[in-house]
Amino acid sequence: MPNEPIPVRVKAVLPAANGAAVFLGDKERTFVIHMDIAAAKSLQMTISGEKKERPLTHDLFASLLDGLGADIAHVLINRVENGVFFARVVVRMENELGQKWVELDARPSDALPLAIKRRRPILVSQSVLDGTEDATELLEHLRHAAGKDEEDNGSGDADDAGSTPDPSGK
């Protein structure tokens, strides 16, 4: 269906003038989300599995979910307005009373590390893809200029970062 969200993965996290450029996409398209250097470092640490001395925000949120018996189903980057991206973290909880789904508004800089930490899908709405420039060639050019292999994302091995076969998170 044309309005179905598209699974994407983090392809690269690269330094930029005012922070970092996070390249996300599938095999056909790539788009860029810019974030501050602290958020990008948090994302890189999560992708690489680097141990942290103290919990970061997404670690705290993951611990809270564990304590409540809930988990992330997926993250959806659902819109972009004036270059600002918006995301939804979809949480699923099941107990003796039944199942409950909650959607939380989030910044992609918070949602992406959480999805990667929990090995949950990162999805993007078709409208976001339609409203952003395809950065596939730019990423290839930057990799070539830096002498990096096509699969090297500049932030550790993120080939599967944020990709999970089952979008329901089950």
C-alpha positions in Angstrom: 0.0 0.0 0.0 1.3 3.5 -0.8 0.8 4.9 2.7 2.5 2.1 4.5 5.6 3.2 6.5 8.9 2.1 5.0 11.5 0.3 7.2 14.8 2.2 7.2 18.2 1.8 8.9 20.9 4.2 10.0 23.4 4.2 7.2 25.9 6.7 8.6 26.5 9.3 11.3 28.9 11.9 10.0 30.2 15.2 11.3 28.6 18.3 10.0 29.0 22.0 10.4 26.7 22.4 13.4 26.7 18.8 14.8 26.2 15.7 12.8 24.3 14.4 9.8 22.5 11.1 10.3 21.8 9.3 7.1 18.8 7.0 7.1 17.2 5.0 4.4 16.5 1.7 2.6 18.1 0.2 -0.5 16.5 2.8 -2.8 16.5 6.1 -0.9 18.5 8.0 1.8 17.5 11.1 3.7 19.4 13.1 6.3 18.4 14.3 9.8 20.8 16.8 11.4 21.3 16.6 15.2 23.5 18.2 17.8 26.9 16.6 18.5 25.8 15.2 21.9 22.8 13.4 20.4 24.9 12.1 17.6 27.5 10.8 20.0 24.8 9.0 22.0 23.5 7.4 18.7 27.0 6.3 17.7 27.6 4.8 21.2 24.4 2.9 21.0 25.2 1.6 17.4 28.7 0.5 18.4 27.5 -1.0 21.7 30.0 1.2 23.6 29.7 0.9 27.4 28.7 4.1 29.2 29.8 5.1 32.7 26.2 6.4 33.5 22.9 5.8 31.7 21.9 8.1 28.9 18.3 9.2 28.4 17.5 6.3 26.1 19.0 3.9 28.6 16.9 5.4 31.4 13.7 5.1 29.2 14.6 1.5 28.3 15.0 0.6 32.0 11.6 2.3 32.8 9.9 0.2 30.1 11.5 -2.9 31.6 10.2 -2.0 35.0 6.7 -1.5 33.7 6.7 -4.7 31.6 6.4 -2.8 28.4 8.5 -2.6 25.2 8.9 -0.6 22.1 7.0 -1.9 19.1 8.7 0.5 16.6 9.8 4.1 16.0 8.1 6.0 13.2 9.5 9.2 11.8 6.2 10.6 10.8 6.6 14.2 9.6 9.0 16.9 8.7 8.2 20.7 8.9 10.7 23.4 8.0 13.5 20.9 8.3 12.5 19.7 11.7 11.7 16.0 12.0 9.1 14.5 14.3 8.9 10.9 15.5 6.5 8.6 17.4 7.7 5.9 19.8 5.1 3.2 19.8 5.0 1.3 23.1 3.2 -2.0 23.7 2.4 -3.4 27.1 0.6 -6.6 27.9 -0.6 -8.0 31.3 -3.4 -9.9 32.8 -5.8 -7.1 32.0 -5.0 -7.2 28.3 -2.8 -5.3 25.8 -2.3 -1.6 25.6 -0.6 0.5 22.9 0.7 4.0 23.5 2.2 6.4 21.0 4.6 9.0 22.4 5.8 12.1 20.6 9.6 12.2 20.4 12.5 13.8 18.7 14.3 11.4 16.3 17.5 12.1 18.3 15.9 10.4 21.3 13.9 7.8 19.4 16.6 6.4 17.2 19.0 5.3 19.9 16.1 3.7 21.8 15.0 1.7 18.7 18.5 0.6 18.1 19.1 -0.4 21.7 15.9 -2.4 21.8 16.5 -3.8 18.3 13.1 -2.5 17.1 12.2 -1.3 13.6 12.7 2.3 12.5 10.0 3.3 10.1 9.5 6.4 8.0 6.2 7.6 6.5 6.0 8.0 2.8 5.2 11.7 3.2 8.6 12.2 4.9 10.4 10.5 2.1 8.5 12.5 -0.4 9.3 15.7 1.4 13.0 15.2 1.7 15.8 15.2 -0.9 17.3 11.9 -1.8 20.8 11.9 -0.2 22.0 8.6 -1.6 24.5 10.1 -4.0 25.7 12.6 -1.4 26.4 9.7 1.1 28.3 7.8 -1.6 30.3 10.9 -2.5 31.2 11.5 1.2 32.2 7.9 1.7 34.3 7.9 -1.5 36.0 11.2 -0.5 36.8 9.8 2.9 38.1 6.5 1.3 35.5 4.5 3.2 34.0 1.2 2.1 30.3 1.3 0.9 29.2 -0.6 4.0 31.2 1.4 6.5 28.8 3.9 8.0 31.3 6.0 9.9 29.9 5.0 13.3 30.6 1.4 13.7 28.6 -1.4 12.2 25.1 -0.2 11.8 24.1 -2.3 8.8 21.2 -3.6 10.9 20.9 -0.6 13.2 17.2 -0.2 13.6 16.1 -2.9 11.3 14.0 -5.8 12.6 12.0 -8.1 10.3 8.8 -7.8 12.3 7.5 -4.2 12.4 5.0 -5.2 15.2 8.0 -5.6 17.5 6.7 -9.1 18.6 
